[in-house]
Amino acid sequence: MTQEYEDASGSKAQFQDSQFLVFVNRILAFLMSGLYLLIQRQPQHKTPLYKYAFCSLSNIMSSWCQYEALKYVSFPSQVLAKASKIIPVMVMGKIVSHTTYEYYEYVTAILISIGMTLFMLDSSDHNKNNGATTLSGVILLGGYLLLDSFTSTWQNALFIDYGVTSVQMMCAVNMFSCLLTAMSLFQQSSFPLIFSFMTTYPRFIIDCLLISICSASGQLYIFYTISKFGSITFVIMMTIRQGLAILLSCLIYHHEITVVGVFGILLVFGSVFLRIYCNNRLRIIRRRRATANSIKH
Ligand SMILES: Nc1ncnc2c1ncn2[C@@H]1O[C@H](COP(=O)(O)OS(=O)(=O)O)[C@@H](OP(=O)(O)O)[C@H]1O
């Protein structure tokens, strides 16, 4: 969206249609998971198909909000929204699945968000810190957070309720995503324009292929993680993943990390370890209680 493509005569243009990018990402993911389902036998599928449409729509819309928000928000606002994703996911878990959380889960979620914000603001490229955040930007970012948290929470609920496998979920969600994005692109008559952009700037086709291969392979891990560990663990992993990407680029390009940045990283990892520790303690306490109760009876 931000880079310029050059044609044979040297004239330059940017690709503007974020919906098409979502479409190409989903189509390869659908084909990959569909092929896997054809080759590998799966347990019987019991989920009503329409239930996938909700998380498919929220996933497409969250990606669209995210791509669009980039045009209207300042870099610190993006960082703040991305770094605190865990909080809306917990709220959504309460609303959608009536999940109850322990105090330590709230505390560590807030600490992870603060730590990530400190680290990302401190270590990222400060040149990106330009432009103001407009109201449309705030609405788009809010939409992104809301829809993104709904997506993984809803998927988590489907995994639990229907015992669907991660590849079955990936195939069904992406089938809906392809249909929805294709309908929208048709309705706006975008395909002829996109086709002409592709023929004029062939390097764009390679970039589309690359982004969709990465996106589809990433999705295999995304669905597997949610099915095995749930939406909260997934969002923590996604958040830390961003931190690691920045840390790696700091190490590779020898960018300096200040004391604030180091404090941010320590806070994030400290909170994650605290969470794991409290989780294990709680599990041990519950097991002891269950054993004591069964002895009593
Ligand atoms: N729950 C769930 N199901 C399916 N796909 C999902 C899910 N959560 C994130 N994603 C896809 O992962 C890509 C990165 O998402 P995010 O940018 O929101 O993540 S992060 O903030 O960078 O951690 C992004 O892919 P693209 O839309 O292709 O860019 C998201 O759509």
The ligand as a Tripos MOL2 file, in Angstrom:
@<TRIPOS>MOLECULE
LIG
   31    33     1     0     0
SMALL
NO_CHARGES

@<TRIPOS>ATOM
      1 N1         -8.2960  -15.2440   14.7960 N.pl3     1 LIG1
      2 C1         -7.7660  -15.1240   13.5710 C.ar      1 LIG1
      3 N2         -8.1630  -15.9270   12.5660 N.ar      1 LIG1
      4 C2         -7.6230  -15.8150   11.3350 C.ar      1 LIG1
      5 N3         -6.6770  -14.9110   11.0100 N.ar      1 LIG1
      6 C3         -6.2700  -14.0910   11.9850 C.ar      1 LIG1
      7 C4         -6.7850  -14.1330   13.3020 C.ar      1 LIG1
      8 N4         -6.1660  -13.1790   14.0490 N.ar      1 LIG1
      9 C5         -5.3000  -12.5730   13.2300 C.ar      1 LIG1
     10 N5         -5.3690  -13.1120   12.0050 N.ar      1 LIG1
     11 C6         -4.6070  -12.7100   10.8220 C.3       1 LIG1
     12 O1         -3.2390  -12.5960   11.1810 O.3       1 LIG1
     13 C7         -2.6600  -11.4960   10.4970 C.3       1 LIG1
     14 C8         -2.0340  -10.5480   11.5040 C.3       1 LIG1
     15 O2         -3.0510  -10.0370   12.3240 O.3       1 LIG1
     16 P1         -2.8690   -8.7420   13.1740 P.3       1 LIG1
     17 O3         -2.1850   -7.7050   12.3560 O.co2     1 LIG1
     18 O4         -4.1510   -8.3720   13.7800 O.co2     1 LIG1
     19 O5         -1.9070   -9.2660   14.2960 O.3       1 LIG1
     20 S1         -0.8030   -8.4690   15.0490 S.O2      1 LIG1
     21 O6         -1.4750   -7.3210   15.6690 O.2       1 LIG1
     22 O7          0.1820   -8.0490   14.0630 O.2       1 LIG1
     23 O8         -0.2610   -9.3510   16.0200 O.3       1 LIG1
     24 C9         -3.7970  -10.8360    9.7160 C.3       1 LIG1
     25 O9         -3.7410  -11.3420    8.4090 O.3       1 LIG1
     26 P2         -4.0890  -10.4200    7.1410 P.3       1 LIG1
     27 O10        -5.4920   -9.9780    7.3330 O.co2     1 LIG1
     28 O11        -3.9400  -11.3410    5.9900 O.co2     1 LIG1
     29 O12        -3.1290   -9.2910    7.1680 O.co2     1 LIG1
     30 C10        -5.0340  -11.3350   10.4130 C.3       1 LIG1
     31 O13        -6.1590  -11.4140    9.5890 O.3       1 LIG1
@<TRIPOS>BOND
     1     1     2 1
     2     2     3 ar
     3     2     7 ar
     4     3     4 ar
     5     4     5 ar
     6     5     6 ar
     7     6     7 ar
     8     6    10 ar
     9     7     8 ar
    10     8     9 ar
    11     9    10 ar
    12    10    11 1
    13    11    12 1
    14    11    30 1
    15    12    13 1
    16    13    14 1
    17    13    24 1
    18    14    15 1
    19    15    16 1
    20    16    17 2
    21    16    18 1
    22    16    19 1
    23    19    20 1
    24    20    21 2
    25    20    22 2
    26    20    23 1
    27    24    25 1
    28    24    30 1
    29    25    26 1
    30    26    27 2
    31    26    28 1
    32    26    29 1
    33    30    31 1
@<TRIPOS>SUBSTRUCTURE
     1 LIG1         1 GROUP 0 **** ****
